[in-house]
């Protein structure tokens, strides 16, 4: 692998990492604060992508499509919180898994009914449709750089909110001892509702950003949801810093692993066999990395606070 190709793959890994962070951030926030296992987080990502495609087609503006997807995802989060997710707070994890899996089936069937089973696509905005010339002569898509910068910007914003605001202080307190927080007069029900809605908005924002570079289709959230759970376990449940570190590790391991393993296998296998085996083994590397980290740090790299007993 040449130095230029290594740089391209590193940028791709970082871009995948920040996309996974946007998804995992909402998921770890919801689980850390409300203790709700939300399997429907993947379909919220999918709906964000579909909303971006639809609103952009109506308005002929990518910016309006992105903003509409964010607003629509937030509204959907509020609706799901009022109807299903809010009722799952305090219930067993089995109840939460069954209920949110039912939401997956319901929403995916609704998507097939409204948009059809065929994949749809969204073109990047004209201003970001070009490429940036890298050292060595290769071009890198401007839209992927925009996605990387936008994801990093959201990561910084979330860090500032969680670590340096009164709302963030309440979120951290709710994650460690929700009962004590309620005893101090804080409306934890309202706090938890806001967390569930913001989690849905982050997932929808990730889907809207990903729409120009992935195939938008029913079921697109399933594989991403699995990677998001890997990110959370790797980084530490309930930890925003852990979600960010875990997402970058997973993104870089996946993209660099595909290229490096393919090159290594090409030395002992035929080119076609190496191209098939490399990506498959790279996918396994993610889970081997998770197992290795958990063997040393069972709670992940940067675990969040342990809930108080009886909270």
DAKA-V393845 format. One record per run of one state. SS is the DSSP state (hx for helix, st for strand, lp for the rest). FROM is the first residue (numbers start at 1). LEN is the number of residues. If there is no record, write none. Layout:
# DAKA-V393845
ss | from | len
SS | FROM | LEN
SS | FROM | LEN
This chain:
# DAKA-V393845
ss | from | len
lp | 1 | 2
hx | 3 | 32
lp | 35 | 6
hx | 41 | 19
lp | 60 | 2
hx | 62 | 22
lp | 84 | 1
hx | 85 | 4
lp | 89 | 4
hx | 93 | 23
lp | 116 | 4
st | 120 | 1
lp | 121 | 5
hx | 126 | 3
lp | 129 | 2
st | 131 | 3
lp | 134 | 5
st | 139 | 3
hx | 142 | 23
lp | 165 | 1
hx | 166 | 11
lp | 177 | 1
hx | 178 | 6
lp | 184 | 4
hx | 188 | 23
lp | 211 | 5
st | 216 | 1
lp | 217 | 3
hx | 220 | 16
lp | 236 | 4
hx | 240 | 26
lp | 266 | 5
hx | 271 | 26
lp | 297 | 15
